[in-house]
């Protein structure tokens, strides 16, 4: 399903997009920040659903609605705006707008308002659904769309944080979410979008990302992800593989942080990089689950081979999609590939942590790398 989202506030757009993509597995959101860009998207490819703001840098949301109605009378349109006075609502309804959601909105309320709209659209399309392509074509096509990670973050874990008498600090919130891979990457992505535009500085530490976004917005992002109805994996083999990859990433993160702190390096960045070191495989597992949910078939015995072939490509795509800063990308890559810049101790630390978790940190070469990084071989070498 194609959704056109017209919203000039980047953080609000990201929040709405998180809610949208959580409603179903086959949703592709095309975001425009200006009326001109939204018109171009509509004229080029149309949409099954349109959400638009009212006031925009180059016009009004109703101008887009008028463009849509020239070629489609039935495409559902929802206005999401702070301009919710009676006259504006009347004009929107006159042009066939099906709902009007006022800002600022509650994430849970937005989810509840959008859910029946998606159910109606899906019911209308069910009788005319095309046959699924072959798996390799599906995986290739998914690389061009917005990839997501599976996650088990529940709304019940976020709701108490919204109502605490004393708000949590960014450091406290980062500590609570230190092993929530999907959420950490989302917060880093949003914060870097802001930080790179403001100062040109890249963010690698989750606590810094929360500081830039603010605790309230970070909690809203977490709630949007928690409401993702398609967040989990139901296929037993995929679920088992995801648990293994997640456990591996958490172990790499913990060991990399401990190694880094022992030689006075930035432990938080190394921990974040370790947590993301299996993001490609996790996103691939989510895409395979989507394929199964759409009626596709996958041979369980071939899943491991699929992960080996496609996992690195999905990982590289995510680094670009998330706009991760170059230093953080290099730390993630060093887990899997020996760093050529052996003078950068942080890269050595990431590679050594990956070797240790895989029980491959032994022998003279491993001892040499540990000493080069300034680490004590007696403490870190894998025991025979």
Buried (B, 14 or more C-beta within 10 A) or exposed (E): BBBBBBBBEBBBBBBBBBBBBBBBBBBBBBBBBBBEBBBEBBEEEBBBBBBBBBEBEEBBBBBBBEBBBEEBEEBBBBBBBEBBEEEBBEBBEEEBBBBBBEBEBEBBEBBEBBBEBBEEBBEEEEEEEEEEEEBEEBBEEBBEBBBBBBBBBEBEBBEEBBEEEEEBEBBBBBEEBBBBBBBBBBBBBBBBBBBBEEEEEBBBBBBBBBBBBEBEBBBBBBBBBBBBEBBBBEBEBBBEBBEEBBEBBBBBBBBBBBBBBBBEBBBBBBBBBBBBBBBBBBBBBBBBBBBBBEEBEBEEEEBEEBBEEBBBBBBBBBBEBBEBBEBBBBBBBBBBEBBEEEEBBBBBBBBBBBBBBEEEBBEEEBBEBBEEBBBEBEEBBBEE
